[in-house]
Amino acid sequence: MFKKIATPIYLLVAILFTVQVQAAPLIPSAPDIAARSWLVMDADTGQILAHKDADKRYPPASLTKMMTAYILEYELNKGNVSKNDLVLVSEKAWRTQGSRMFIREGTQVKLGDLMKGIIIQSGNDASVAVAEHIAGSESAFADLMNQHASLLGMNNSHFQNATGLPADNHYASAHDLAILAQAIIQRFPEHYGIYSEKYFTYNKIRQPNRNKLLWRDKTVDGLKTGFTSEAGYCLVASARRDDMRLISVVMGTKNENARAQESQKLLAYGFRYFRTHKLYAANEVLNSARVWGATKEQVALGLEQGLTVTIPRGQASKLQASLDVDKVIEGPVRKGQVFGTARVMLGDQLVAQQPLVALEDIEQAGIMTRIWHAILLFFVSLFG
């Protein structure tokens, strides 16, 4: 599938590939979505396939709890807390209004149960209890939420609490919430199954997951609903079909059924008219290059992360990939050291690029070899 073009070391090294597919279908504009803001995004590539006002700031309601759950998952993975930790329920957590898990003041609840109470039952009481357990207070936890948001690149989000109850200066954008959903899916896959659970029973009270798409579409496996009178009805959903995963976000729809219906439209559009192509695997040898002044003459080059692109269906034959390699590479070489760029074009549009790195360590050669190579490089540059 890849055809290597032999060239001198000081010239551009290129790799071209062509994928044979059927003739390209027509791609319509995105469907009309009855929501204040919305988007559909490929979960693997982060590419937004369609959107409206995706970077505008709006109240996120209980979509806030995605960040609460993300931080809990982060702390679990770091080993700072355990699902078996017993959390003492404070009066504040017990008295928190809105959707509830129905924990009781003064009792101890397993952290794993509180996690399900946040994700499945959208429990405000569970969210406050977790915030206090991790950070000491909800206000300190909100500061932690904002630090994580900054690290994730959520530039249009700011959190004042762990629940999403109305508060001044508490907002998020559809794009930011999609970024957060992507991080939850990719970074903590061992916890992601909770988002697809339809029911959770605690204190003999059985409550359903408010994400209606879990019943309507078997490919949907998350993530979170939200509602306040200020925010309207909101939903972040994710679905996987074949080898493609999409994330949809709708904010400010008119009712529960509308948020599910509009999300279905976005997912159907994305799966019908776009396709994800995995082009290169991480650490796959894509090319080798001459090394001067080293104990080995060639260094293997590739990518630290796999390279995947999302494009309109039927356009794969127009993809063109190139590797731009540094003209001169001198030892020593360290694994991960950057020696060029891998680019993928669709026609004249750049769709992806990543640093081209060394896949191995190569030590520096002895003094005589380095002197000889320096002489050769002089003449190469002189006549090149």
C-alpha positions in Angstrom: 0.0 0.0 0.0 3.0 2.3 0.6 5.4 3.0 -2.2 8.8 4.3 -1.1 10.6 6.7 -3.4 14.4 6.4 -3.2 16.1 9.8 -2.9 19.4 11.1 -1.7 19.6 11.8 2.1 19.5 15.6 1.6 16.3 15.6 -0.4 12.7 15.2 0.7 11.6 11.7 1.5 8.0 11.0 0.4 5.6 8.2 0.8 2.4 8.1 -1.2 -0.5 5.8 -0.7 -3.8 5.3 -2.4 -6.9 3.5 -1.0 -9.3 2.2 -3.6 -12.9 3.0 -2.8 -16.2 3.5 -4.5 -17.1 6.8 -6.1 -17.6 9.6 -3.5 -21.2 10.2 -2.4 -22.7 13.6 -2.1 -22.3 15.1 1.4 -25.3 17.2 2.5 -25.2 20.0 5.1 -25.8 19.0 8.7 -29.5 18.5 9.7 -31.4 21.2 11.4 -30.9 20.8 15.2 -33.4 22.3 17.6 -30.8 23.3 20.3 -29.1 26.4 21.5 -25.7 25.0 20.6 -24.5 21.6 19.3 -21.8 19.6 17.6 -20.9 16.1 16.5 -17.2 15.1 16.8 -15.1 12.0 16.0 -13.8 10.6 19.3 -10.6 9.2 17.9 -9.4 12.3 15.9 -11.2 15.1 17.7 -12.4 16.4 14.4 -15.7 18.3 14.5 -17.9 17.1 11.7 -20.7 19.7 12.2 -21.5 22.3 14.8 -23.4 25.4 15.7 -22.2 27.9 18.3 -19.9 25.2 19.7 -17.6 27.6 21.5 -20.2 29.8 23.1 -20.6 29.6 26.8 -23.8 28.3 28.4 -24.9 26.9 31.7 -24.1 23.2 31.5 -26.5 21.9 34.3 -25.6 18.3 35.3 -23.2 17.9 32.4 -21.0 19.5 35.0 -20.9 16.1 36.7 -18.8 14.8 33.8 -16.0 16.8 35.2 -16.8 15.6 38.7 -16.7 12.0 37.5 -13.5 12.7 35.4 -11.6 13.9 38.5 -12.8 10.9 40.5 -11.6 8.5 37.7 -8.3 10.4 37.6 -7.8 10.0 41.4 -8.7 6.3 41.2 -6.2 5.7 38.5 -3.5 7.6 40.4 -4.2 5.3 43.4 -5.0 8.3 45.6 -8.5 6.9 46.4 -10.2 3.5 46.1 -13.7 2.4 45.2 -13.8 0.7 48.6 -13.1 4.0 50.5 -15.9 4.8 52.9 -17.0 8.4 52.5 -18.7 10.1 55.5 -21.8 12.0 54.3 -21.9 15.6 55.5 -25.0 17.7 56.2 -24.2 19.8 53.2 -24.2 16.8 50.9 -27.3 15.4 52.4 -29.2 18.7 52.1 -28.2 19.4 48.5 -31.3 19.9 46.3 -32.2 18.6 42.9 -31.6 15.1 41.6 -30.4 12.8 44.4 -28.9 9.4 45.1 -30.6 9.6 48.6 -27.6 9.2 50.8 -28.1 10.1 54.5 -26.2 12.4 56.7 -23.7 10.8 59.0 -23.6 7.5 57.1 -20.6 6.1 55.3 -21.0 5.2 51.6 -18.5 3.4 49.4 -16.8 5.7 46.9 -17.7 3.2 44.1 -21.4 3.6 44.9 -21.1 7.4 44.9 -19.4 7.1 41.5 -22.5 5.3 40.2 -24.8 7.7 41.9 -23.1 10.6 40.0 -23.0 9.0 36.6 -26.2 6.9 36.5 -28.6 8.8 38.9 -27.1 12.3 38.5 -27.0 12.6 42.2 -26.2 16.1 43.4 -25.8 14.8 47.0 -23.3 12.2 45.7 -21.4 14.8 43.8 -20.9 17.0 46.8 -19.9 14.0 49.0 -17.2 13.1 46.4 -16.0 16.7 46.1 -15.6 16.9 49.9 -13.9 13.6 50.1 -11.3 14.4 47.4 -10.6 18.1 48.0 -11.9 18.8 51.6 -14.7 21.1 50.4 -16.8 21.7 47.3 -15.2 25.1 46.7 -11.7 23.6 46.8 -12.9 20.8 44.4 -14.3 23.5 42.0 -10.8 25.0 41.9 -9.5 21.5 41.0 -12.1 21.2 38.3 -10.9 24.4 36.7 -7.3 23.3 36.8 -8.2 20.0 35.0 -10.3 22.0 32.5 -7.3 24.1 31.7 -5.1 21.1 31.2 -7.6 19.6 28.8 -7.8 22.7 26.8 -11.4 23.5 27.8 -10.9 27.2 27.2 -14.6 28.2 27.4 -15.5 26.5 30.7 -15.5 27.6 34.3 -16.9 25.7 37.3 -18.2 27.0 40.6 -19.6 23.7 42.0 -19.5 19.9 41.5 -23.2 19.6 40.6 -24.2 22.1 37.9 -26.7 23.8 40.1 -27.2 27.4 38.9 -24.3 29.7 39.9 -22.8 32.9 38.6 -19.7 32.4 36.4 -20.5 28.7 36.0 -20.5 27.8 32.3 -19.2 25.5 29.6 -19.3 25.2 25.8 -20.4 22.3 23.6 -16.9 21.9 22.2 -15.4 21.8 25.7 -17.8 19.1 26.8 -17.0 17.0 23.8 -13.3 17.4 24.7 -14.1 16.2 28.2 -16.1 13.3 26.9 -13.2 12.3 24.7 -10.9 12.3 27.7 -13.2 10.2 29.8 -13.5 7.6 27.0 -9.8 7.4 26.1 -8.1 7.9 29.4 -10.2 5.8 31.7 -11.7 3.0 29.6 -11.9 0.7 32.7 -14.5 3.0 34.2 -16.4 3.9 31.1 -18.8 1.0 31.3 -20.7 2.7 34.1 -22.0 5.3 31.7 -24.0 2.6 29.8 -25.6 1.1 32.9 -29.4 1.7 32.7 -30.3 1.4 36.4 -28.7 1.8 39.8 -30.3 0.9 43.2 -29.2 2.5 46.4 -30.9 2.7 49.8 -33.6 0.4 48.2 -34.4 3.1 45.6 -34.0 2.1 42.0 -33.5 4.9 39.6 -33.0 4.8 35.8 -30.2 6.5 33.8 -31.7 9.6 32.3 -30.0 9.0 28.9 -32.9 7.7 26.8 -30.6 6.8 24.0 -29.3 3.8 26.0 -32.7 2.3 25.3 -33.2 3.5 21.8 -29.9 2.8 20.2 -27.7 -0.2 21.2 -24.6 1.5 19.8 -24.9 4.3 22.4 -22.9 3.7 25.6 -22.8 7.1 27.3 -22.5 9.8 28.6 -24.6 12.3 30.6 -27.8 14.4 30.7 -28.5 17.7 32.3 -31.3 20.1 33.0 -32.1 23.4 34.7 -34.6 26.0 33.7 -31.7 28.2 32.7 -29.7 25.6 30.8 -32.6 23.8 29.2 -32.4 20.0 28.4 -28.8 19.0 27.5 -27.2 15.7 26.5 -23.6 14.5 25.8 -23.8 11.1 24.0 -21.4 8.7 22.5 -21.9 5.8 20.1 -19.6 3.2 18.4 -20.4 1.6 15.1 -17.8 -0.7 13.5 -14.5 1.0 14.1 -15.8 4.5 14.4 -16.8 6.4 17.6 -18.7 9.7 17.6 -19.5 12.1 20.4 -22.6 14.4 20.1 -23.5 17.4 22.3 -26.7 19.3 22.4 -27.4 22.2 24.8 -30.6 24.0 25.4 -33.3 21.8 23.9 -36.9 22.0 24.9 -37.5 18.7 26.7 -36.2 15.2 27.4 -37.4 13.7 24.2 -36.0 16.5 22.1 -32.5 16.2 23.5 -32.5 12.5 22.7 -34.0 13.0 19.2 -31.6 15.8 18.2 -28.6 13.8 19.4 -29.8 10.8 17.3 -29.9 13.2 14.3 -26.3 14.2 14.8 -25.0 10.7 15.3 -26.9 9.4 12.3 -25.4 12.2 10.2 -21.9 11.6 11.3 -22.0 7.8 10.8 -23.7 8.1 7.4 -21.5 10.6 5.7 -18.1 10.3 7.4 -15.5 7.7 7.9 -12.4 7.3 10.1 -9.3 5.9 8.6 -6.4 4.6 10.7 -3.3 5.2 8.5 -0.3 4.6 10.7 0.2 2.7 13.9 2.2 4.0 16.9 5.9 3.0 16.6 5.4 1.6 13.1 8.5 2.0 11.0 7.5 4.3 8.2 11.0 5.0 6.8 14.7 4.9 7.7 17.2 7.7 7.3 21.0 8.0 7.1 22.7 8.9 10.4 26.2 10.6 10.4 28.7 10.1 13.1 26.9 7.2 14.8 27.5 3.5 15.4 24.6 2.6 13.1 24.1 4.0 9.6 20.3 4.0 9.5 17.7 5.1 12.0 14.1 3.8 12.0 11.5 6.7 11.9 7.9 6.6 12.8 5.2 8.2 15.1 4.8 8.1 18.8 1.0 8.0 18.4 -1.1 6.4 15.8 -2.3 8.7 13.0 -6.0 8.6 12.3 -8.1 10.9 10.1 -11.8 11.5 9.7 -13.0 12.5 6.2 -16.2 12.4 4.1 -17.1 8.9 2.9 -15.7 8.0 -0.5 -12.8 10.5 -0.3 -10.0 8.1 0.7 -8.6 7.9 -2.8 -7.7 11.6 -2.6 -5.6 11.1 0.6 -1.9 11.8 0.2 0.7 11.3 2.9 4.2 12.6 3.0 7.2 12.3 5.3 9.4 15.4 5.4 12.7 14.2 6.9 15.6 16.4 8.2 18.3 16.6 5.6 21.1 15.8 8.1 20.8 13.6 11.1 23.9 13.2 13.3 24.5 10.9 16.2 23.9 10.3 19.0 20.2 9.7 18.4 17.7 9.3 21.2 14.3 7.5 20.9 11.6 10.0 20.5 13.9 12.7 19.1 12.1 14.6 16.3 13.6 14.4 12.8 10.8 15.7 10.6 7.0 15.8 10.1 4.4 13.4 8.8 1.6 15.1 6.9 -1.7 13.9 5.5 -3.5 16.0 2.8 -7.0 15.6 1.3 -6.5 17.4 -2.0 -5.0 20.8 -1.0 -6.4 20.6 2.6 -4.1 19.5 5.5 -6.1 17.1 7.6 -3.4 15.8 10.0 0.2 16.1 10.9 2.5 14.7 13.6 6.2 14.8 14.4 8.3 12.1 12.8 10.5 10.6 15.5 13.4 8.2 16.0 12.1 4.8 17.1 15.5 3.7 18.6 18.6 4.9 20.4 21.8 5.1 18.4 25.1 5.9 20.1 27.7 8.3 18.8 30.6 6.8 16.8 34.2 7.0 17.7 36.4 10.0 16.9 37.8 8.6 13.6 34.4 7.8 12.2 33.1 11.2 13.2 36.0 13.0 11.4 35.4 10.9 8.3 31.7 11.6 8.3 32.3 15.3 8.8 34.5 15.3 5.7 31.8 13.5 3.7 29.1 15.9 4.9 31.2 18.8 3.8 31.3 17.5 0.3 27.7 16.6 0.3 26.8 20.2 1.3 29.2 21.6 -1.2 27.9 19.7 -4.2 24.3 19.3 -3.0 
